[in-house]
Amino acid sequence: MEEMELRIIKINVDEIKHKLKEIKAIKVKEEYQINDIYDFPDRRLLNNKGYARIRIVEDNLNKLTVNYITTKKLLSQKKYKVMEEHETTIEDATQGASIFQTLGLELVQSIKKHRESYKYKNSLVEIDINDENFCPFPYIEIESTSEEEIKEIVSLLGYTMEDTTSKTIFEILNQEGTVKGL
């Protein structure tokens, strides 16, 4: 699956939630995540703006835990970040990690965050608040298959396209001088 996404960083979380409520966006996720990022020892995936991930999600809306195994690869990073993503649920996160390790990958970083996701039309607006040791500021990701919807959402939230970035969170943190790990 391909997704277009962009970020707006250093947001006011309460203000964004208020605006999402005003536009009648529907809350579809409220979760705590542990994202374990894997790569080969030479960092060939991350150096090419991709990665392998095991995600453990504590779903607070549905009161359950779900584990995902994912690979992502950057396809384009012009106006929007376009990623090729392959993801499926797995029963056991430890077994997923063992599969990656058997293939020669190693755990590079474990990132913890709180995420709330809202659906507007056919797009997602995700509010991410990471462990401050990883990312000291909250941000939103807007994901869609429609450029028109992305522009509409950016405007409805009170921003312009100039306020957005297609950079990965690692690039943003590096730019901000706050990158840790990797």
Beta strands, then each sheet from edge to edge (+ up, - down):
strand 1: 2-9
strand 2: 26-39
strand 3: 50-59
strand 4: 64-77
strand 5: 81-90
strand 6: 106-120
strand 7: 123-130
strand 8: 139-144
sheet 1: 1+ 5- 4+ 3- 2+ 6- 7+ 8- 1+
end
